[in-house]
Amino acid sequence: MLDKKNLKGSCGCGKVEYIISSNPIFTQACHCKDCKKSTGSSFVVHTSVFEEDLEIKGKISSTELPTGSGKGYRAFFCVNCGVFIYCKYNIAPGRVTIRTMTLDKPITPQAHIFVKDKDPWIDITNKEICFDTMYDREKMWPEESLKKLDNMIIK
């Protein structure tokens, strides 16, 4: 994995800033109907990190939103400009998901998920990283990320 430690990002107005102190787990673009609805866009790009590796500066608030699994997630946003910075999926304890485009230097997605719901005008050229629904984490995530997840679960 490329070294992507100490990534920085912010909201639209700059009153919320963050730093990711360790390499991200994985970056994916999601084309599901829930992500489209919550973003008002054709897809969202998310970068997963371990919660302990994220430092937030500034005032944020949150709201609970639905997911296709029914488990839901909590979205965190700047109280001043409303930009959604990250979320915590209820099925992924210890991990948070950054809105990748809030990074100062966004990361290219390693996978596109729920492409069965992709808008017809979106053309993804790298079909090898496209999945109708979800991928097999053991096959897609970098070894470093899988090891860190295993260590987190053992603790």
Contacts in CASP RR format, 6 or more apart in sequence:
PFRMAT RR
TARGET T0000
AUTHOR 0000-0000-0000
METHOD contacts of the structure
MODEL  1
MLDKKNLKGSCGCGKVEYIISSNPIFTQACHCKDCKKSTGSSFVVHTSVF
EEDLEIKGKISSTELPTGSGKGYRAFFCVNCGVFIYCKYNIAPGRVTIRT
MTLDKPITPQAHIFVKDKDPWIDITNKEICFDTMYDREKMWPEESLKKLD
NMIIK
1 23 0 8 1.000
1 142 0 8 1.000
1 144 0 8 1.000
1 145 0 8 1.000
3 23 0 8 1.000
4 20 0 8 1.000
4 23 0 8 1.000
4 24 0 8 1.000
4 107 0 8 1.000
5 20 0 8 1.000
5 21 0 8 1.000
5 22 0 8 1.000
5 23 0 8 1.000
6 19 0 8 1.000
6 20 0 8 1.000
6 21 0 8 1.000
7 19 0 8 1.000
7 20 0 8 1.000
7 24 0 8 1.000
7 103 0 8 1.000
7 104 0 8 1.000
7 105 0 8 1.000
7 107 0 8 1.000
8 17 0 8 1.000
8 18 0 8 1.000
8 19 0 8 1.000
8 20 0 8 1.000
8 103 0 8 1.000
8 104 0 8 1.000
9 17 0 8 1.000
9 18 0 8 1.000
9 19 0 8 1.000
9 102 0 8 1.000
9 103 0 8 1.000
9 104 0 8 1.000
10 16 0 8 1.000
10 17 0 8 1.000
10 18 0 8 1.000
10 102 0 8 1.000
10 104 0 8 1.000
11 17 0 8 1.000
11 77 0 8 1.000
11 78 0 8 1.000
11 80 0 8 1.000
11 81 0 8 1.000
11 82 0 8 1.000
11 83 0 8 1.000
11 85 0 8 1.000
11 102 0 8 1.000
12 78 0 8 1.000
12 81 0 8 1.000
12 83 0 8 1.000
12 102 0 8 1.000
13 78 0 8 1.000
13 80 0 8 1.000
13 81 0 8 1.000
13 83 0 8 1.000
14 78 0 8 1.000
14 81 0 8 1.000
15 58 0 8 1.000
15 59 0 8 1.000
15 78 0 8 1.000
15 80 0 8 1.000
15 81 0 8 1.000
16 56 0 8 1.000
16 57 0 8 1.000
16 58 0 8 1.000
16 59 0 8 1.000
16 60 0 8 1.000
16 78 0 8 1.000
16 80 0 8 1.000
16 83 0 8 1.000
16 85 0 8 1.000
17 56 0 8 1.000
17 57 0 8 1.000
17 58 0 8 1.000
18 54 0 8 1.000
18 55 0 8 1.000
18 56 0 8 1.000
18 57 0 8 1.000
18 85 0 8 1.000
18 86 0 8 1.000
18 98 0 8 1.000
19 54 0 8 1.000
19 55 0 8 1.000
20 47 0 8 1.000
20 49 0 8 1.000
20 53 0 8 1.000
20 54 0 8 1.000
20 98 0 8 1.000
21 53 0 8 1.000
21 54 0 8 1.000
21 55 0 8 1.000
22 49 0 8 1.000
22 50 0 8 1.000
22 53 0 8 1.000
22 148 0 8 1.000
23 144 0 8 1.000
23 145 0 8 1.000
24 47 0 8 1.000
24 48 0 8 1.000
24 49 0 8 1.000
24 98 0 8 1.000
24 107 0 8 1.000
24 145 0 8 1.000
25 47 0 8 1.000
25 48 0 8 1.000
25 49 0 8 1.000
25 50 0 8 1.000
25 95 0 8 1.000
25 141 0 8 1.000
25 145 0 8 1.000
25 148 0 8 1.000
25 149 0 8 1.000
26 47 0 8 1.000
26 48 0 8 1.000
26 110 0 8 1.000
26 111 0 8 1.000
26 140 0 8 1.000
26 141 0 8 1.000
26 142 0 8 1.000
26 145 0 8 1.000
27 45 0 8 1.000
27 46 0 8 1.000
27 47 0 8 1.000
27 48 0 8 1.000
27 100 0 8 1.000
27 107 0 8 1.000
27 108 0 8 1.000
27 109 0 8 1.000
27 110 0 8 1.000
28 45 0 8 1.000
28 46 0 8 1.000
28 48 0 8 1.000
28 109 0 8 1.000
28 110 0 8 1.000
28 111 0 8 1.000
28 112 0 8 1.000
28 113 0 8 1.000
29 43 0 8 1.000
29 44 0 8 1.000
29 45 0 8 1.000
29 46 0 8 1.000
29 109 0 8 1.000
29 111 0 8 1.000
29 112 0 8 1.000
29 113 0 8 1.000
30 43 0 8 1.000
30 44 0 8 1.000
30 45 0 8 1.000
30 46 0 8 1.000
30 112 0 8 1.000
30 113 0 8 1.000
30 114 0 8 1.000
31 42 0 8 1.000
31 43 0 8 1.000
31 112 0 8 1.000
31 113 0 8 1.000
31 114 0 8 1.000
31 115 0 8 1.000
31 117 0 8 1.000
31 118 0 8 1.000
31 119 0 8 1.000
31 122 0 8 1.000
32 68 0 8 1.000
32 113 0 8 1.000
32 114 0 8 1.000
32 117 0 8 1.000
33 114 0 8 1.000
33 117 0 8 1.000
34 65 0 8 1.000
34 66 0 8 1.000
34 67 0 8 1.000
34 68 0 8 1.000
35 43 0 8 1.000
35 44 0 8 1.000
35 114 0 8 1.000
36 42 0 8 1.000
36 43 0 8 1.000
36 44 0 8 1.000
36 117 0 8 1.000
38 44 0 8 1.000
38 65 0 8 1.000
38 75 0 8 1.000
38 84 0 8 1.000
39 84 0 8 1.000
42 118 0 8 1.000
42 119 0 8 1.000
42 121 0 8 1.000
42 122 0 8 1.000
43 112 0 8 1.000
43 118 0 8 1.000
43 119 0 8 1.000
43 122 0 8 1.000
44 99 0 8 1.000
45 99 0 8 1.000
45 100 0 8 1.000
45 101 0 8 1.000
45 106 0 8 1.000
45 107 0 8 1.000
45 109 0 8 1.000
46 97 0 8 1.000
46 98 0 8 1.000
46 99 0 8 1.000
46 100 0 8 1.000
47 97 0 8 1.000
47 98 0 8 1.000
47 100 0 8 1.000
47 103 0 8 1.000
47 107 0 8 1.000
48 92 0 8 1.000
48 95 0 8 1.000
48 96 0 8 1.000
48 97 0 8 1.000
48 98 0 8 1.000
49 95 0 8 1.000
49 96 0 8 1.000
49 97 0 8 1.000
49 98 0 8 1.000
50 94 0 8 1.000
50 95 0 8 1.000
50 96 0 8 1.000
50 148 0 8 1.000
50 152 0 8 1.000
51 88 0 8 1.000
51 94 0 8 1.000
51 95 0 8 1.000
51 96 0 8 1.000
52 94 0 8 1.000
54 86 0 8 1.000
54 96 0 8 1.000
54 98 0 8 1.000
56 76 0 8 1.000
56 85 0 8 1.000
58 78 0 8 1.000
59 78 0 8 1.000
59 79 0 8 1.000
59 80 0 8 1.000
60 76 0 8 1.000
60 77 0 8 1.000
60 78 0 8 1.000
60 79 0 8 1.000
60 85 0 8 1.000
61 76 0 8 1.000
61 77 0 8 1.000
61 79 0 8 1.000
62 74 0 8 1.000
62 75 0 8 1.000
62 76 0 8 1.000
62 77 0 8 1.000
63 74 0 8 1.000
63 75 0 8 1.000
63 77 0 8 1.000
64 72 0 8 1.000
64 73 0 8 1.000
64 74 0 8 1.000
64 75 0 8 1.000
65 72 0 8 1.000
65 73 0 8 1.000
65 74 0 8 1.000
65 75 0 8 1.000
65 87 0 8 1.000
66 72 0 8 1.000
67 73 0 8 1.000
67 89 0 8 1.000
69 91 0 8 1.000
71 89 0 8 1.000
71 90 0 8 1.000
71 91 0 8 1.000
72 89 0 8 1.000
72 90 0 8 1.000
72 91 0 8 1.000
73 87 0 8 1.000
73 88 0 8 1.000
73 89 0 8 1.000
73 90 0 8 1.000
73 97 0 8 1.000
74 87 0 8 1.000
74 88 0 8 1.000
74 90 0 8 1.000
75 84 0 8 1.000
75 87 0 8 1.000
76 84 0 8 1.000
76 85 0 8 1.000
76 86 0 8 1.000
76 87 0 8 1.000
76 88 0 8 1.000
77 83 0 8 1.000
77 84 0 8 1.000
77 85 0 8 1.000
78 85 0 8 1.000
83 99 0 8 1.000
83 102 0 8 1.000
84 99 0 8 1.000
85 98 0 8 1.000
85 99 0 8 1.000
85 102 0 8 1.000
86 96 0 8 1.000
86 97 0 8 1.000
86 98 0 8 1.000
86 99 0 8 1.000
87 96 0 8 1.000
87 97 0 8 1.000
87 99 0 8 1.000
88 95 0 8 1.000
88 96 0 8 1.000
88 97 0 8 1.000
89 95 0 8 1.000
89 97 0 8 1.000
94 152 0 8 1.000
100 106 0 8 1.000
100 107 0 8 1.000
100 109 0 8 1.000
109 129 0 8 1.000
110 129 0 8 1.000
110 140 0 8 1.000
111 129 0 8 1.000
111 130 0 8 1.000
111 131 0 8 1.000
111 135 0 8 1.000
111 140 0 8 1.000
112 118 0 8 1.000
112 124 0 8 1.000
112 129 0 8 1.000
112 130 0 8 1.000
112 131 0 8 1.000
113 131 0 8 1.000
113 133 0 8 1.000
113 134 0 8 1.000
113 135 0 8 1.000
114 131 0 8 1.000
114 132 0 8 1.000
114 133 0 8 1.000
114 134 0 8 1.000
115 124 0 8 1.000
115 130 0 8 1.000
115 131 0 8 1.000
115 132 0 8 1.000
116 132 0 8 1.000
116 133 0 8 1.000
118 124 0 8 1.000
124 130 0 8 1.000
137 146 0 8 1.000
138 146 0 8 1.000
141 149 0 8 1.000
END
